[in-house]
Amino acid sequence: MSIINNALSGSLAAQAALNTTSQNIANLQTKGYTRQGVVLTAVAPAAGTYGAGFGVEVSKLIRFSDSYKSQQLWRANSDLGMRTQSQPYFTQLERVMGDEQTSLSKGVDQFFRALNAAGVDPVSSPLRQQVITAANAMAQSFNSIYNVTRQQQISVTQQRDAILPQLNTLSANIARLNQRITEAGALGTNTSGLVDERDQAIDALANLVAIEVLEQPDGTRSVSLRSGQPLVVGNLSGTMAMNTSSGSPVLELTFAKSVFGLDDTKIGGQLGGIGDYEKNILNPLQQSLVQMADQLAAKVNTQLQAGFRPDGTPGTDLFAFNATGAGGILNITPGIVASDLAFSAAAGEPGNSGNLQALIGIKNQPITLASIGSVLIGDADTQLVGKLGIDSGQNQSLLETATTIRQQSEDDWAATSSVNKDEEAINLVEFQNMYQANMKVIAVANELFDATLALF
């Protein structure tokens, strides 16, 4: 009977191992699945008894996971999410501002080129009209690029509004899975599938915002922002939202009735990526465009007001600046005609080009812009585009690095946790042989038992 009991325990253990192996093979292509295994333990004889032992038992099921590799995987996903989200915006702005046909540089150069051409004959109506046409084209260049920045601001806001519900849903799911894992563990149920689902949710959350994850003794995982504010603790989760009550939107985290203000430029992940791009790249660039249009228009208008028209009357404004951006930040004065341009420096001298030469000199006058400081008007766009190119190149380089690190992290995780079909095939054969051998032992024990009974 001892032989039968030992063999029976061996066949049951082999069957459990075969079930686990078949589960692994079945999930060979399942994303995020962590392979499992059985731990076999010899059953020792009870104290005070004699014998070789009482067979084998499956002491526990194990998940082949490494918490360090999982943490690396999640951190890499945060960095990847941050760099991935901002790069399309960089690329669009670079393409628009660097285009030879639509760039500010071309508009500014054409305007001052038209002023230079008018110097040949300051009273020529066609040359004067060419100045107005070039001025309008330059204004439209400003408006076109400004509109791109406005559309990007709208897109960033919409993207943020789409990310926040996803983030809150994932946080709630992690909290719910924490509770289910605790309950299942208390009943002795295998929680590997639930843990895999939770890890998948944590990985998705890490792509949206940079997080830190702590394993708790009860099997739950606590999730916090990298700056320390809690997102998930046990079965409780927080929610993130934009607070617009103060006028300027502020990102806030609410957890257990506590409200934390957050800096969305340093929060990491997709949310941090678009926040950093909006506040440190897009807004300063847009402000610089507005300042450039304002100062250029003011200098040209002031100079024209100091001159005289061909009929001897004082000059008038060529440009109309609009700080709100409605209808464009820069336009030519409605109704202005060629004869309104005050190129003369003296009343009653239509052929005088003294004021025209002063207008031409404006190109080499300095202006002050938020993103690059003091710069000559003629060089402003080149420096704005140059700075944008540097920022974009840096982000592209960091994106490539983040992509490589994420791939390496996935490979490291897979080396420990993913299913290897060759390894599982070997396990399948080994546990099959184990099962068959134990069944053979049972058959031999039955023959011995029958032989024993035949003696009576």
C-alpha positions as CSV (number, residue, x, y, z in Angstrom):
1,M,0.0,0.0,0.0
2,S,2.9,2.4,0.6
3,I,4.1,1.7,-2.9
4,I,0.7,2.5,-4.3
5,N,0.4,5.7,-2.2
6,N,3.8,6.9,-3.2
7,A,3.1,6.2,-6.9
8,L,-0.3,7.8,-6.7
9,S,1.2,11.0,-5.2
10,G,3.8,11.0,-7.9
11,S,1.2,10.6,-10.7
12,L,-0.9,13.4,-9.1
13,A,2.1,15.7,-8.9
14,A,3.1,14.9,-12.5
15,Q,-0.5,15.7,-13.6
16,A,-0.4,19.0,-11.8
17,A,3.0,19.8,-13.5
18,L,1.5,18.8,-16.9
19,N,-1.4,21.0,-16.3
20,T,0.9,23.9,-15.5
21,T,3.0,23.2,-18.5
22,S,0.0,23.0,-20.8
23,Q,-1.2,26.4,-19.4
24,N,2.2,27.9,-20.3
25,I,2.1,26.5,-23.8
26,A,-1.5,27.6,-24.3
27,N,-0.4,31.2,-23.4
28,L,2.7,31.2,-25.6
29,Q,1.4,34.3,-27.5
30,T,-0.5,35.9,-24.7
31,K,0.9,39.4,-24.0
32,G,2.0,39.9,-20.4
33,Y,1.5,36.3,-19.4
34,T,4.0,35.2,-16.8
35,R,5.0,31.5,-17.0
36,Q,4.3,29.3,-14.0
37,G,5.8,26.2,-12.5
38,V,5.3,23.8,-9.7
39,V,7.5,23.2,-6.7
40,L,7.7,19.5,-5.8
41,T,8.5,18.5,-2.2
42,A,9.1,15.0,-0.8
43,V,6.6,14.1,1.9
44,A,8.7,13.0,4.9
45,P,7.5,10.2,7.3
46,A,5.8,11.5,10.4
47,A,7.8,11.6,13.6
48,G,8.1,8.2,15.3
49,T,7.3,6.3,12.1
50,Y,9.7,4.3,9.9
51,G,9.9,4.1,6.1
52,A,11.4,5.9,3.2
53,G,8.6,8.5,3.1
54,F,5.1,9.1,1.8
55,G,5.6,10.2,-1.7
56,V,5.7,13.7,-3.2
57,E,3.4,16.7,-3.2
58,V,3.0,20.0,-5.0
59,S,4.0,22.5,-2.2
60,K,3.2,25.6,-4.3
61,L,2.7,27.1,-7.7
62,I,5.3,29.8,-8.6
63,R,5.4,32.7,-11.0
64,F,8.7,33.2,-12.7
65,S,8.9,36.9,-12.2
66,D,11.6,39.4,-11.1
67,S,10.3,42.5,-9.4
68,Y,13.5,44.5,-10.4
69,K,12.9,43.7,-14.1
70,S,9.3,44.6,-13.8
71,Q,10.2,48.0,-12.2
72,Q,12.7,48.6,-15.0
73,L,10.0,47.8,-17.6
74,W,7.6,50.3,-16.1
75,R,10.2,53.1,-15.8
76,A,11.2,52.6,-19.4
77,N,7.6,52.8,-20.5
78,S,7.2,56.1,-18.7
79,D,10.2,57.6,-20.4
80,L,9.0,56.2,-23.8
81,G,5.5,57.7,-23.3
82,M,6.9,61.1,-22.5
83,R,9.1,61.3,-25.5
84,T,6.7,59.7,-27.9
85,Q,3.9,62.2,-27.3
86,S,5.8,65.4,-27.9
87,Q,7.8,64.4,-31.0
88,P,4.9,64.7,-33.5
89,Y,4.3,68.3,-32.3
90,F,8.0,69.1,-32.7
91,T,8.0,67.6,-36.2
92,Q,5.0,69.6,-37.3
93,L,6.4,72.9,-36.0
94,E,9.8,72.2,-37.6
95,R,8.1,71.5,-40.9
96,V,6.0,74.6,-40.9
97,M,8.6,77.1,-39.6
98,G,11.4,75.6,-41.6
99,D,9.5,75.6,-44.9
100,E,11.1,78.0,-47.4
101,Q,7.8,79.1,-48.8
102,T,5.9,79.8,-45.6
103,S,8.7,80.7,-43.1
104,L,8.8,84.0,-41.3
105,S,12.3,84.6,-42.7
106,K,11.0,84.6,-46.2
107,G,8.1,87.0,-45.3
108,V,10.4,89.4,-43.5
109,D,13.0,89.3,-46.2
110,Q,10.5,89.9,-48.9
111,F,9.0,92.9,-47.0
112,F,12.4,94.6,-46.6
113,R,13.4,93.7,-50.2
114,A,10.3,95.5,-51.4
115,L,11.3,98.5,-49.3
116,N,14.7,98.4,-50.9
117,A,13.2,98.2,-54.3
118,A,11.0,101.2,-53.6
119,G,14.2,103.3,-53.0
120,V,14.8,103.3,-56.7
121,D,11.8,105.6,-57.2
122,P,10.0,106.5,-53.9
123,V,7.0,107.9,-55.7
124,S,6.4,104.9,-58.0
125,S,2.9,103.6,-57.4
126,P,3.7,100.0,-58.5
127,L,6.8,99.9,-56.2
128,R,4.7,101.3,-53.3
129,Q,2.0,98.7,-54.0
130,Q,4.6,96.0,-53.9
131,V,5.5,97.1,-50.4
132,I,1.9,96.7,-49.3
133,T,1.6,93.3,-51.0
134,A,4.8,92.1,-49.3
135,A,3.6,93.5,-45.9
136,N,0.4,91.6,-46.3
137,A,2.3,88.4,-47.2
138,M,4.6,88.8,-44.2
139,A,1.5,89.3,-41.9
140,Q,-0.1,86.2,-43.2
141,S,3.1,84.2,-42.5
142,F,2.9,85.4,-38.9
143,N,-0.8,84.4,-38.7
144,S,-0.3,81.0,-40.4
145,I,2.4,79.9,-37.9
146,Y,0.6,81.4,-35.0
147,N,-2.5,79.4,-36.0
148,V,-0.4,76.3,-36.0
149,T,0.6,77.0,-32.4
150,R,-3.0,77.6,-31.5
151,Q,-4.1,74.4,-33.0
152,Q,-1.4,72.6,-31.2
153,Q,-2.5,74.1,-27.9
154,I,-6.1,72.8,-28.6
155,S,-4.7,69.4,-29.6
156,V,-2.6,69.2,-26.3
157,T,-5.7,70.1,-24.3
158,Q,-7.8,67.5,-26.1
159,Q,-5.1,64.9,-25.6
160,R,-4.8,65.7,-21.9
161,D,-8.6,65.4,-21.6
162,A,-8.4,62.0,-23.2
163,I,-5.5,60.7,-21.1
164,L,-6.9,61.6,-17.7
165,P,-10.0,59.3,-17.8
166,Q,-7.7,56.5,-19.0
167,L,-5.4,57.1,-16.1
168,N,-8.2,57.2,-13.6
169,T,-9.7,54.0,-15.0
170,L,-6.4,52.2,-14.8
171,S,-5.8,53.3,-11.2
172,A,-9.3,52.1,-10.2
173,N,-8.6,48.7,-12.0
174,I,-5.4,48.3,-10.1
175,A,-7.1,48.9,-6.8
176,R,-9.9,46.5,-7.7
177,L,-7.4,43.8,-8.7
178,N,-5.5,44.4,-5.4
179,Q,-8.7,43.5,-3.6
180,R,-9.4,40.4,-5.8
181,I,-5.9,39.1,-5.3
182,T,-6.1,39.5,-1.5
183,E,-9.4,37.7,-1.4
184,A,-8.3,34.9,-3.7
185,G,-5.0,34.5,-1.8
186,A,-6.9,34.1,1.4
187,L,-8.8,31.2,-0.1
188,G,-5.7,29.5,-1.4
189,T,-6.6,30.2,-5.0
190,N,-3.9,30.6,-7.7
191,T,-3.7,34.4,-8.3
192,S,-1.1,34.4,-11.1
193,G,-3.7,35.4,-13.7
194,L,-4.9,38.3,-11.6
195,V,-1.3,39.4,-10.9
196,D,-0.6,39.3,-14.6
197,E,-3.7,41.5,-15.3
198,R,-2.6,43.9,-12.6
199,D,1.0,44.1,-14.0
200,Q,-0.5,44.9,-17.4
201,A,-2.6,47.7,-15.9
202,I,0.5,49.1,-14.1
203,D,2.5,49.0,-17.3
204,A,-0.3,50.9,-19.2
205,L,-0.5,53.4,-16.3
206,A,3.3,53.9,-16.4
207,N,3.1,54.9,-20.0
208,L,0.7,57.7,-19.0
209,V,2.6,59.0,-16.0
210,A,5.8,58.1,-14.2
211,I,5.1,55.9,-11.2
212,E,6.8,54.0,-8.3
213,V,5.4,50.6,-7.3
214,L,5.8,49.0,-3.9
215,E,5.0,45.3,-3.2
216,Q,3.1,44.9,0.1
217,P,3.1,41.8,2.4
218,D,-0.5,41.0,1.7
219,G,0.2,40.7,-2.1
220,T,-1.2,44.2,-3.0
221,R,0.8,46.8,-4.8
222,S,0.9,50.4,-3.9
223,V,1.3,52.9,-6.7
224,S,2.5,56.5,-6.3
225,L,3.7,59.2,-8.6
226,R,7.4,59.7,-8.8
227,S,7.1,62.8,-6.8
228,G,5.5,60.8,-3.9
229,Q,1.7,61.4,-4.2
230,P,-0.3,58.2,-3.8
231,L,-2.3,56.9,-6.7
232,V,-3.3,53.4,-5.4
233,V,-3.1,52.0,-1.9
234,G,-4.8,48.7,-1.3
235,N,-8.3,48.9,-2.8
236,L,-8.3,52.7,-2.8
237,S,-7.4,54.8,-5.8
238,G,-7.1,58.4,-6.6
239,T,-8.3,60.5,-9.5
240,M,-6.5,63.2,-11.5
241,A,-8.2,66.2,-13.2
242,M,-7.5,69.7,-14.4
243,N,-8.8,72.4,-12.1
244,T,-9.9,75.4,-14.1
245,S,-11.6,77.3,-11.3
246,S,-8.7,79.8,-10.9
247,G,-8.6,80.6,-14.6
248,S,-5.2,79.0,-15.3
249,P,-5.7,75.2,-15.5
250,V,-3.9,73.3,-12.7
251,L,-3.4,69.5,-12.6
252,E,-4.7,68.0,-9.3
253,L,-4.7,64.6,-7.7
254,T,-7.5,63.7,-5.3
255,F,-6.9,60.8,-2.9
256,A,-8.9,59.9,0.1
257,K,-10.3,63.5,0.3
258,S,-6.8,65.0,0.1
259,V,-6.0,67.2,-2.9
260,F,-2.5,67.5,-4.2
261,G,-1.4,70.1,-6.8
262,L,0.9,68.7,-9.5
263,D,3.4,70.1,-11.9
264,D,2.4,68.5,-15.2
265,T,5.8,69.4,-16.7
266,K,7.6,67.0,-14.3
267,I,5.0,64.2,-14.0
268,G,6.5,62.0,-16.7
269,G,4.8,59.7,-19.1
270,Q,2.4,60.9,-21.8
271,L,0.8,63.4,-19.5
272,G,4.2,64.9,-18.5
273,G,5.4,64.8,-22.1
274,I,2.6,67.0,-23.4
275,G,2.7,69.2,-20.3
276,D,6.4,69.8,-20.7
277,Y,6.1,70.5,-24.4
278,E,3.2,72.9,-23.9
279,K,4.8,75.0,-21.1
280,N,8.4,74.9,-22.0
281,I,8.4,74.8,-25.9
282,L,5.0,75.7,-27.4
283,N,3.9,78.6,-25.1
284,P,7.3,80.4,-25.2
285,L,7.5,80.0,-28.9
286,Q,4.0,81.4,-29.4
287,Q,4.7,84.3,-27.1
288,S,7.9,85.0,-29.1
289,L,5.8,85.1,-32.3
290,V,3.4,87.5,-30.8
291,Q,6.2,89.7,-29.4
292,M,8.0,89.7,-32.8
293,A,4.9,90.7,-34.6
294,D,4.1,93.4,-32.0
295,Q,7.6,94.9,-31.9
296,L,8.1,94.8,-35.7
297,A,4.7,96.4,-36.3
298,A,5.3,99.1,-33.7
299,K,8.7,100.0,-35.1
300,V,7.4,100.2,-38.7
301,N,4.3,102.1,-37.7
302,T,6.3,104.6,-35.6
303,Q,8.8,105.2,-38.4
304,L,6.0,105.7,-40.9
305,Q,4.3,108.2,-38.6
306,A,7.6,110.2,-38.5
307,G,7.5,110.5,-42.3
308,F,5.4,112.2,-45.0
309,R,3.2,111.0,-47.8
310,P,3.7,112.3,-51.4
311,D,1.0,114.9,-50.8
312,G,3.0,116.2,-47.7
313,T,0.6,114.9,-45.0
314,P,2.0,112.9,-42.1
315,G,2.2,109.1,-42.4
316,T,-0.1,106.5,-41.0
317,D,0.2,103.0,-39.7
318,L,0.9,100.1,-42.1
319,F,0.2,97.3,-39.6
320,A,-2.6,96.5,-37.2
321,F,-1.4,94.3,-34.3
322,N,-3.9,92.1,-32.4
323,A,-2.7,90.6,-29.2
324,T,-5.7,88.3,-28.8
325,G,-5.0,86.5,-32.1
326,A,-8.6,86.7,-33.3
327,G,-8.5,87.2,-37.0
328,G,-4.7,86.9,-36.9
329,I,-2.0,88.6,-34.7
330,L,-0.8,90.8,-37.6
331,N,-2.7,92.5,-40.5
332,I,-2.2,95.5,-42.7
333,T,-4.3,98.5,-41.9
334,P,-7.7,98.2,-43.6
335,G,-8.1,100.5,-46.6
336,I,-4.4,101.5,-46.8
337,V,-3.2,102.3,-50.3
338,A,0.1,103.0,-52.0
339,S,-0.1,106.8,-51.6
340,D,-0.5,106.4,-47.8
341,L,3.1,105.2,-47.3
342,A,5.2,108.0,-45.8
343,F,8.7,107.4,-47.4
344,S,9.7,111.0,-47.4
345,A,11.6,112.6,-44.5
346,A,10.4,116.1,-45.4
347,A,7.0,117.5,-46.2
348,G,6.7,118.7,-49.8
349,E,9.5,116.5,-51.0
350,P,7.9,113.4,-52.6
351,G,11.1,112.1,-54.0
352,N,12.9,112.2,-50.6
353,S,13.6,108.7,-49.4
354,G,15.1,109.6,-46.0
355,N,12.3,107.9,-44.0
356,L,12.3,105.0,-46.4
357,Q,16.0,104.4,-45.6
358,A,15.1,104.5,-41.9
359,L,12.4,101.9,-42.5
360,I,14.9,99.6,-44.3
361,G,17.2,100.0,-41.3
362,I,14.6,98.5,-39.0
363,K,15.6,95.0,-40.1
364,N,18.9,95.4,-38.2
365,Q,17.3,96.7,-35.0
366,P,17.0,94.5,-31.9
367,I,13.9,93.1,-30.4
368,T,13.4,91.1,-27.2
369,L,11.7,87.7,-27.4
370,A,10.7,85.4,-24.5
371,S,12.4,82.3,-25.8
372,I,15.7,83.6,-27.1
373,G,16.2,87.1,-25.6
374,S,17.5,90.1,-27.6
375,V,18.0,89.5,-31.3
376,L,18.0,91.5,-34.5
377,I,14.7,91.4,-36.4
378,G,16.4,90.0,-39.5
379,D,17.8,87.1,-37.4
380,A,14.8,86.4,-35.1
381,D,13.1,83.7,-37.2
382,T,16.4,81.9,-37.9
383,Q,17.2,81.8,-34.2
384,L,13.7,80.7,-33.3
385,V,13.8,77.8,-35.8
386,G,17.3,77.0,-34.7
387,K,16.3,76.7,-31.1
388,L,13.3,74.6,-32.1
389,G,15.5,72.3,-34.1
390,I,17.9,71.8,-31.1
391,D,15.0,71.1,-28.8
392,S,13.4,68.7,-31.3
393,G,16.8,67.0,-32.0
394,Q,17.3,66.5,-28.2
395,N,13.8,65.0,-27.8
396,Q,14.4,62.7,-30.9
397,S,17.6,61.5,-29.4
398,L,16.0,60.9,-26.0
399,L,13.1,59.1,-27.8
400,E,15.6,56.8,-29.5
401,T,17.3,56.1,-26.2
402,A,14.0,55.4,-24.5
403,T,12.9,53.1,-27.3
404,T,16.1,51.1,-26.9
405,I,15.9,50.9,-23.1
406,R,12.3,49.8,-23.3
407,Q,13.2,47.1,-25.8
408,Q,16.0,45.9,-23.6
409,S,13.7,45.9,-20.6
410,E,11.1,43.8,-22.5
411,D,13.9,41.4,-23.5
412,D,15.1,41.2,-19.9
413,W,11.6,40.6,-18.6
414,A,11.0,38.0,-21.3
415,A,14.2,36.1,-20.4
416,T,12.7,35.5,-16.9
417,S,9.0,35.5,-17.3
418,S,7.9,34.7,-20.9
419,V,7.1,31.2,-22.1
420,N,9.9,29.4,-24.0
421,K,8.4,26.8,-26.2
422,D,11.5,24.6,-26.3
423,E,11.8,24.6,-22.5
424,E,8.1,23.8,-22.1
425,A,8.4,21.0,-24.6
426,I,11.2,19.5,-22.5
427,N,9.1,19.9,-19.4
428,L,6.2,18.2,-21.1
429,V,8.2,15.2,-22.0
430,E,9.8,15.0,-18.5
431,F,6.5,15.2,-16.6
432,Q,4.9,12.8,-19.1
433,N,7.6,10.3,-18.3
434,M,7.2,10.9,-14.6
435,Y,3.5,10.3,-14.9
436,Q,3.9,7.1,-16.9
437,A,6.6,5.8,-14.5
438,N,4.4,6.3,-11.5
439,M,1.5,4.6,-13.2
440,K,3.9,1.7,-14.0
441,V,4.7,1.6,-10.3
442,I,1.0,1.4,-9.4
443,A,0.6,-1.4,-11.9
444,V,3.5,-3.3,-10.4
445,A,2.1,-2.8,-6.9
446,N,-1.3,-4.1,-8.0
447,E,0.4,-7.2,-9.4
448,L,2.2,-7.7,-6.1
449,F,-1.1,-7.2,-4.2
450,D,-2.9,-9.7,-6.4
451,A,0.0,-12.2,-5.9
452,T,-0.3,-11.8,-2.2
453,L,-4.0,-12.4,-2.2
454,A,-3.5,-15.5,-4.3
455,L,-1.6,-17.1,-1.5
456,F,-4.7,-17.4,0.6
